[in-house]
Amino acid sequence: MGGDHGAVEVVPGALAYARAHPEDTILLVGDEAVLAGFLADRPANVRTVHASQVVEMHEHPAIALREKKDATILVAMDLVRKGEADAVVTAGHTGAGMAAAVLRLGRLRGVDRPALAVQMVGTENPFVLLDIGANPDSTPENLAQYARMGAIFSERVLGVDRPRVALLSIGEEKGKGDARIARATELLDATDLNFIGNVEGKDLTQFSADVVVCDAVLGNVVIKFFEGLSGYIFDLLKAEFAGSIRGRLAYLLMRPGIRRIRTVFDYEVVGGSPLLGVRGSVIITHGRAKRRMIEHAVRVGATTARERVPERIAEALGAAARNAGPETAGEASTPEAGV
């Protein structure tokens, strides 16, 4: 029900995945009276779960989740918590999605802060960039945890063997950057990860690493710049080709190549961003996502759940954290105070 387009795009995208993957079951959470108008030809593996409220995009997530107990995002998270679903996919309010995941599912044992990851597309395999929105004030220890979680996602979901992990910083020399980068470098050097040091912004298009780690402010700026720049470049090309007869003739000759280049910048195929570090598979996709991107987001959610990514992250964070006492950070009562 959320996002810029709501059921108009979310439902057809989910149905497209359901038809292509009859082995999986799709649960559409929302106002059943609204959903019914899009389900005349739904396949047998699609069900609805009623929820009477929606967190709107302009609402403050903490206030909305306190006041809207029957919000779709809370109902969906409860389905995962109770074992009635394996993954949540949402195009709705990002802050509400992250808060609801921590509130209803809790953090994995040993995870201080969950991180929002994204697959950056290109001519080769996508690389994973995290954090892109969950934690604007990450510590060196947080960055080291993001690296571990990102490496597991890269290996298990993207199929990268022993992924190369790097920190995004102002210089390529190992450890160069602020005190946080220097300390994170020390922590990562002490792990068994394939840590290669730093990468700069210019390196991102060269795919010199499979997992790139940064704080949320930097990560969000990077992805928004990539999206804006790609749109700007194609707008320039469109204006140039349309400006004269010679330009239109040139476009006819170059059209196959331009189409191939467009596929490199096609961010819809990445589907959505997994929220790594919570007790369940949660995929947050663009608020402006249309049906094609929703279909890809459901695919990412299914793969994340099938590969048991949350469980693998918990295992990889160490026996000490797993065998610690009762975990207050991951209990629903603690994050609720912040929501």
N, C-alpha and C positions, 0 to 999 in steps of 0.2 A: 504493500500500500504506500510505501514511502518513495523518496526520490523526487526528481523533477517531473516524472511522467506517471508514477504510480502503476496501478494495475494495467493500464493501457499498454505498457511496454513490458512490465515485469512478468505478467502472466503468459503472454505469447512466447517470451524467451524461455521461461520455465517449461512450457509445453513442448517447445522444440527439442529441449534436452530430453524430456521424458519420452518422446517418440523415438529418438535416436538411441536411447538407453533403457529398454524395457526392464532390465535387471535392477534398476534403481527406482525408488519411490520418491515422488515429489509431494511435499506437504506445503500447500499455499496457505499462509496465515494472514487473515484479514477479515473484513466484513463480508460474510458469505453472500449477502444480498448484492453487494457490488461485484464480487468475484463471479457470481453465477452468470453474469452477462458475457463473460469471456470464456465460458467452459462448455459451450454447447457440444463441442466435438472432442472433449478431453479424453485422453487415453486412459486405460484401466489403472495405470500406475500413478495416477494423480488424485490426491485427496485434499480436502479443505479443512482448516482448523479455524474456528471463529475467534476473532478478537475485535472488540468494539471500538478501540481507540488507536490513534496513530500519533507518534511524536512528529510534529511538523518541523520543517527544516529551519524555521526561524526561532524555534523554542530553545530555551536553555536546557541542556540535557538533564542536569541534576534536578531542577524543579519539575520538569515534565515527567521524569521517571517516578518521582515521589507522588505526583498527583494522578498519573494515569497508570493505575495498577493493571489494567487490561490492555495496555499498549501492545501492538503487534510484536515489537522487538523483545519485550519481556516474555510474552507467550512463546515465541520461537525459542528463546534461550531456555525456558523451562522444559520444552520438549527434549532438548539435548540433555539437560540436567537429569531428567527422569528416564533417559535411555530410550525415548520414543522417536528420536531423530539422531542422526550422526553428525550433521553439520548445519550451520545457519549461514544463509547468504542474504545480504541486505544491501539495497541501494539507498537506504534512508539516511537519517542524520548520523554522521560519522561519530560524533561525540557520544550520542545516545547508544550507538551500537557498542562502542568500547566500554562505556560505563555499565551497560546491561550485561556484557560478557563477564566483567569482573564481579558484578553484584550477584548474578545468578549462577555462574560457573565457578568463579574463583580463580586465583592464580595457581599455576603448577607449583609444587613444592620446589623451593630453590630459586624461583623466579621473583626478582624484586619488582620488575615492571615489564608488562607485556610490550611488544613492539609491533608496529604495523609495517609489513614488508610489501614490496611491489616488484614485479618482474619487468625489467626494462628491455624492450624489444630491440632487435637489430639484425644484422646480416648473419650473425652466428646465433648460438643458443642465447636465450635471455640471461641477464645476470640479475641477482637479487639485491635490491637496495633497501636498507632499513636502518633506522626508524624513519618513517615519513609522516608521522602525525600523532603519535601517542605520547611522546615524552620530550618536551622542549628543553628540559634541564637535566639531561642524562649524566650520570657519573661514569668514571672509567670502568667501574665494575659493571655498570649497566651495558656499556659498549661491548665489553667482553662477553656478556651473556647474549647480546644481540648477535654477535659473531657466531656463537655456538648454535643458536636457534636458526639463523640464516643458513648455516652450512648444512644442517639437517634437512631443511626444506629444499635446498638446492640439490642435495643428493637423492632424497627420497621422492620428491615430486617432479623435479626437472631432469633427473637421471644423470647428474654430473658426478663423475667419479673423483673423489677426493677434491672437492671444490677449493679454489684459491680464494683466500679471505684477505681483504685489505681494509684499511681505514681511509676515509676520505679526508684529506687535509690540504694545507697550502703548499706543500712541497713533497716530492717523491722520496726524499731521504727518510729512512726508517726512523720514526720517533719525532720527526719534525712537526711542529704545531704547538698548540697551547699545552698547559700542564696536564690537561685531561687526556690528550692524545699520547703524550709521553708515558703517562702511567698505564693507559690502556695497552700500549705497545709492550710494556713489561709483562702485563698480565697475559697477553696473547702469546708472547714468546714462551711462556711457561706451559702452554697447553699443547695438545697433540694435533691441533688444527693445522691445516696447510696455510699458515699465515705468511704473507709475502711483504708486509709492511704497508707503506702508504701508496695511495693513488691520488692524482690531482684531477680537477674537473675535466681537463683536456683528455685524460686517459679513459673516461667513461665510454666514449664512442669507439675506443680501440679494443674493448673487451679484454683488458689486461687482468681482470679479476672476475671471479664468479659470484662472490658475495662482497658487497661494499657496505661498510658500516659507518653511520654518522648519527648525530642527534636529529630530532624531529624537525627543528627549524631549517637546518641545512638540507635535510632530505626532501622536505616539502618544497623548498625553493627550487631544488634541482629538477624534480619531476614537473613542476608547473612551468619552468623555463623550457624544458624539452618539449612539452605539449604546445606551448605558445610559439616556440621557434619553428616547429614543423608546420603549424598552420600558417605562419607568416611566410615561410618559404614557398609554399604551394599557392598562396594568394599572389605573391610576386610573379610566379610562373604563369598563373592564369591571366593576370593583367598583361604580361609581356606577350603572350601568345594571341590574346584577343585584340591587341592594339593595331594590327595591320593584317593585310592579306598574306604577306610573307610569314608573319607569325603564325597565322592559322594553318598555312601549308607546313610550316616547320613542326607544328604540333602533331599533324597527321603522321609524320615520319617518326616522331619521338614518342608517340603515345604508348607503345608497348614498354619502352624503357621507363617512362614516367609511372606507369601502373606498377611495375616491379619495385620502383623506389617507394611508392605509396605503401606497399606491403611492409616495408621496413619500419615505417612510422605508424603502423596500424596498432594503436594501443588497445583497441577493443579485444584483440585476441588474447591478451594476458588475463582477461576476465576480471579479476579483483585482487585485493590485497588481503592476505591472511593475517589475522591478529595472532601472533605467535606468543606463547607463554601462558595461555589460559587453558582450563580443563575442558577443552572441546575444540572442534574445528569451526572457526568463525571467519567468514570471507566478507570483506567490506568493499563494495564496488562503487564506481562513480555515481554521484547523485544524478548526473545527466545520462546515465547508461540507458541505451535502448535495447530492444529484444536480442540483438546479436551478441552484445556484450554480456547481457544477463545469462544467455545460454553458456557462454564461456566461463562466467563466474560460477555457475552451478557445476560445471565440469571440474574447476579447481577445487570447489568444496568437496565434491565426491572423491576426488583423488587424494586430497589432504586427509579425509576421514579413512579412506581405504588403506592408505599407507601408514595409518596410526601415527601421524606426525606429532600430535601433542604428547602421546606416550613416549615416543622416541626422544623428544626434547627432555622430558622429565628424567628419563634414564641417563641421558648424556650429561646432565648437569651435576651428576656425582652422587655417590652412595652417601656421603655425609649429609647432604641436603635431604635425600630421600628418607634417611633413617633418623632424622631429627625428631624432636617432640612435636606436639600438636601445632599445626601451622596456622597461626592467626592471620597471616597475610592473605591466605587463600580462602578464608572463611567468608561466607556471605555477610555476616554481621559487621565485619570490619569495613569493607568497602562501601557498605550502605551508608555509613556515617558521612562519607565524602560525596555521596550521590544524593 
